[in-house]
Amino acid sequence: MSDAPQVKAAISNGIAPPRFDLPLPERSDIITANIQKLTEQTPNPRHRFVFKTLIKHLHQFVNETSLTTDEWMAAIEFLTRTGQKCTELRQENILLSDVLGVSALVDSLNNPVAGGATENSVLGPFLTDDADDVKFGESIASEGKGDYLYVEGQILTTEGQPIPNAIIETWETDANGFYDTQYIDRSHPDCRGRLRSDDNGRFGYRAVVPVPYPIPGDGPVGELLCLLGRHNMRPNHIHLMVEAPGFHKLVTALYPEGCEYLRSDCVFGVKKSLVVSLKDVVDDEEARKRGFPRGGSFKLLQYDIVLLTEEQSAAIRARVAEESGIITGDEK
């Protein structure tokens, strides 16, 4: 016997037809006009604004490109395959958003900064929720994952006051250019960790020197980049996500200077203020003091992170929205 539900009739969503007549779509422009008129009925102002704008530009794109039926079907199949490629540990849809510059654009629009606050960067598709808790000075990477790196700094307000007990989530690739989630035999989180700033807002942890790496090329997004004649490389970087009560969450990344992909990052995440220098520390005693098992030398990354309060962030976003005339989700 089939497991399909036994229904006697198809069921409407309960929404009545509009109280106005729509002309039959004898011409292409009538199709656009009809759906825009229907979208005017959307109760929520923000939803109405977003979907009217989306429909406007989507229909304009179809008209300007004279999109063929074959091209339309290819796009549908591409989006279907993109969704099917997603797993609990891989987000191909985010990757698509990344390479089209949408992620970077949304991040920039939603996280304007002022007062010397640290700028954001793209989240990327490799954040997980299973990172181990790491104490001050401990390592996020198992031994042998790459050249030694020590990351240290302070979490501060825009007034320069330390922020204690801030949660810092950090993740990176190993020396092979892979995140732990890209290994088939992954048994535990590696090259990622969660730590807290101390009473003086300071943080420090051992990591490995990040390397440039290609974003996954075995899916629809990889095919798209080849179609467009674009490389799939990201400059070396280390991700940080910082949260503290009363402060706006920061998602960012730090990019060591000198990488050939800094100016053509395939996901457009690099900002000038996030490019950092790595100091060479050739001191066996200091290396062992900081907990590096083999001693020798290591790289040192020093960077202070400045957070906006929720009130500061909201005020900046409101000002930007007002200046641009955007209808926000806060409007009733």
C-alpha positions in Angstrom: 0.0 0.0 0.0 1.2 3.5 -0.8 2.4 5.8 2.0 1.0 8.8 0.2 -1.8 10.6 2.1 -5.3 9.7 0.9 -6.9 13.0 0.0 -10.3 13.4 -1.7 -9.6 16.8 -3.2 -6.9 19.4 -3.6 -7.0 22.2 -1.0 -6.7 25.9 -1.5 -4.5 28.0 0.7 -7.6 29.9 1.8 -6.8 33.2 0.2 -9.6 34.7 -1.8 -9.2 36.1 -5.4 -8.4 39.8 -5.5 -11.3 42.3 -5.4 -10.1 43.8 -8.7 -10.0 42.5 -12.2 -6.7 41.8 -13.9 -6.3 42.0 -17.7 -5.5 38.8 -19.4 -1.7 38.7 -20.3 -2.0 39.4 -24.0 1.4 41.1 -24.0 4.6 40.5 -21.9 4.3 43.9 -20.2 0.9 42.9 -18.8 2.5 39.9 -17.1 4.8 42.2 -15.1 2.1 44.7 -14.4 -0.3 42.0 -13.1 2.1 40.4 -10.7 3.2 43.9 -9.4 -0.4 44.8 -8.8 -1.0 41.5 -6.9 2.2 42.0 -4.9 0.8 45.4 -3.7 -1.6 43.3 -1.6 1.3 41.9 0.5 0.4 42.9 4.1 4.0 43.4 5.5 5.5 46.7 4.1 9.1 45.3 4.1 8.0 42.1 2.3 6.0 44.1 -0.2 9.0 46.4 -0.9 11.5 43.5 -1.3 9.3 41.4 -3.6 8.2 44.3 -5.8 11.8 45.3 -6.2 12.8 41.7 -6.9 10.1 41.2 -9.5 10.9 44.5 -11.2 14.6 43.7 -11.7 14.0 40.0 -12.4 11.5 40.8 -15.2 13.8 43.5 -16.4 16.6 41.0 -16.6 14.5 38.6 -18.6 13.5 41.3 -21.0 17.0 42.8 -21.4 18.6 39.5 -22.1 15.7 38.0 -24.2 16.2 34.9 -22.1 15.5 31.8 -24.1 13.5 28.8 -22.9 16.6 26.6 -23.0 18.5 29.2 -20.9 15.6 29.4 -18.4 15.6 25.6 -18.0 19.4 25.5 -17.7 19.1 28.1 -14.8 16.3 26.0 -13.1 18.4 22.9 -13.4 21.5 24.7 -12.1 19.7 26.0 -9.0 18.2 22.5 -8.4 21.7 20.9 -8.5 23.0 23.7 -6.3 20.4 22.8 -3.6 21.0 19.1 -4.0 24.8 19.6 -3.4 24.1 21.0 0.1 24.7 18.8 3.1 25.0 19.5 6.9 28.6 20.4 6.4 28.5 22.0 3.0 26.4 25.0 1.8 26.6 25.3 -2.0 23.9 28.0 -1.9 26.1 30.3 0.2 29.0 29.5 -2.1 26.9 30.6 -5.1 26.0 33.8 -3.2 29.7 34.3 -2.4 31.1 34.1 -5.9 28.4 36.4 -7.3 29.4 39.0 -4.7 26.0 38.9 -3.0 27.3 37.8 0.3 29.9 40.5 0.5 27.3 43.1 -0.6 24.7 42.0 2.0 27.4 42.0 4.7 28.6 45.5 3.8 25.1 46.9 3.7 24.1 45.3 7.0 27.3 46.1 8.9 28.3 49.7 8.3 31.0 50.8 10.7 32.2 54.0 12.3 34.4 55.1 15.2 37.3 52.7 14.2 35.2 49.6 14.6 36.5 46.5 12.9 35.1 45.8 9.4 33.2 42.7 8.5 34.1 40.0 5.9 32.1 37.2 4.4 31.1 34.3 6.6 31.8 31.6 4.0 30.2 28.1 4.0 32.6 26.4 6.4 31.4 27.5 9.9 30.2 24.6 12.0 28.6 24.4 15.5 30.9 21.7 16.9 34.1 23.7 17.6 35.9 22.7 20.8 36.3 25.2 23.6 39.9 26.5 23.7 41.5 28.1 26.7 43.8 31.2 26.5 47.0 30.2 24.6 45.8 26.7 23.6 45.7 25.5 20.0 42.8 25.2 17.6 44.9 22.9 15.3 46.3 19.5 15.9 50.0 19.0 15.5 51.3 18.7 11.9 48.5 20.7 10.3 50.8 23.5 9.2 53.4 26.1 10.2 53.1 27.5 13.6 51.1 30.7 14.1 50.2 32.6 17.2 47.2 34.9 17.1 46.7 37.5 19.8 44.9 40.8 20.4 42.3 42.6 22.5 38.6 43.0 22.2 37.7 46.7 22.6 34.9 49.2 22.5 35.1 52.2 20.2 36.2 54.2 23.2 39.1 51.8 23.7 37.7 50.0 26.8 38.3 46.2 27.0 35.4 43.8 26.6 35.8 40.8 28.9 34.3 37.4 28.3 33.6 38.0 24.6 33.1 34.7 22.6 35.5 34.3 19.7 34.8 31.6 17.2 37.7 31.0 14.8 38.3 28.6 11.9 40.8 28.2 9.1 42.2 25.7 6.6 45.2 23.5 7.2 48.5 23.6 5.2 46.8 21.5 2.4 44.2 24.2 1.9 41.3 22.1 3.3 38.9 22.9 6.0 38.3 19.9 8.3 34.8 19.5 6.9 36.3 18.7 3.5 37.9 15.5 4.7 35.7 12.4 4.2 37.1 10.8 7.3 36.5 13.8 9.6 36.0 12.5 13.1 36.4 15.7 15.1 36.7 19.4 14.6 40.2 20.7 13.7 41.7 24.0 12.8 38.7 25.6 14.5 37.9 26.6 18.1 35.9 28.7 20.5 37.5 30.9 23.1 36.8 33.9 25.4 38.6 37.1 26.0 40.0 37.5 29.5 39.2 40.2 32.1 41.3 42.7 30.1 39.6 41.8 26.8 42.7 40.0 25.7 42.7 36.7 23.7 45.5 34.5 22.3 45.6 31.1 20.7 47.9 28.8 18.6 46.9 28.1 15.0 48.6 27.4 11.7 49.7 29.8 9.0 46.7 29.9 6.6 47.4 29.2 2.9 45.5 30.3 -0.3 43.0 27.6 -1.3 40.4 26.9 -4.0 36.8 27.0 -3.1 35.1 23.6 -3.8 35.1 23.1 -7.6 33.3 19.8 -7.7 29.8 21.3 -7.8 27.6 23.7 -9.8 29.4 26.8 -8.4 32.8 25.4 -9.6 31.3 24.9 -13.1 29.9 28.4 -13.1 33.3 29.9 -12.4 34.9 28.0 -15.3 32.0 29.1 -17.5 32.8 32.8 -16.6 36.6 32.3 -17.0 37.3 33.1 -13.3 39.7 31.5 -10.9 38.3 29.8 -7.8 41.1 30.9 -5.4 40.7 32.6 -2.0 43.7 34.4 -0.4 45.0 33.0 2.8 43.0 34.1 5.8 41.7 33.1 9.2 38.0 33.6 10.2 36.8 35.2 13.4 33.3 35.7 14.7 33.0 37.7 17.9 30.0 38.1 20.2 29.5 39.9 23.5 26.3 40.9 25.4 25.2 44.4 24.3 27.5 44.4 21.2 26.8 43.9 17.6 28.1 40.5 16.4 31.1 40.8 14.2 31.9 38.3 11.4 35.2 39.0 9.9 38.5 37.5 8.7 42.2 38.5 8.7 44.2 38.3 5.5 48.1 38.2 5.7 49.7 40.6 3.3 51.6 39.4 0.2 49.1 36.9 -1.3 48.7 37.1 -5.0 44.9 36.6 -4.7 44.3 39.5 -2.3 42.8 41.8 -5.0 40.9 39.1 -6.9 39.4 37.1 -4.0 36.8 34.9 -5.7 34.2 35.8 -3.0 35.2 39.5 -2.7 35.9 39.3 1.1 39.1 41.3 1.4 39.1 44.8 2.8 42.2 47.0 3.3 41.8 47.3 7.1 41.7 43.5 7.4 45.1 42.9 5.6 47.6 42.1 8.3 51.3 41.5 8.6 52.8 38.3 10.2 55.9 38.8 12.3 58.6 36.2 12.2 59.6 35.1 15.7 62.8 33.0 15.5 63.2 32.1 19.1 63.0 28.5 20.3 62.5 29.4 23.9 59.6 31.7 23.1 58.0 29.2 20.8 58.1 26.5 23.5 56.9 29.0 26.1 53.8 29.7 23.9 53.1 26.0 23.7 54.4 24.9 20.3 55.6 21.3 20.8 58.5 21.4 18.3 59.7 24.8 19.3 61.8 26.6 16.7 60.2 29.6 15.0 56.6 30.7 14.5 54.6 33.5 12.9 52.9 36.1 15.2 49.6 37.8 14.2 48.7 40.7 16.4 45.3 42.4 15.9 42.9 44.3 18.1 39.2 43.9 17.4 36.8 46.8 18.0 33.1 46.2 18.4 30.1 48.5 18.0 27.4 48.4 20.7 24.0 47.3 19.4 22.8 50.9 19.8 25.7 52.2 17.8 25.2 49.7 15.0 21.4 50.3 14.9 21.9 54.0 14.7 24.4 53.7 11.8 22.1 51.4 9.9 19.1 53.6 10.5 21.0 56.6 9.2 22.2 54.8 6.1 18.6 53.5 5.4 17.1 57.0 5.8 19.7 58.5 3.5 18.9 55.9 0.8 15.1 55.9 1.3 15.0 52.1 2.0 12.0 50.6 3.7 13.4 48.5 6.6 11.9 45.6 8.5 11.5 47.9 11.5 8.8 50.0 9.8 5.2 49.1 10.5 
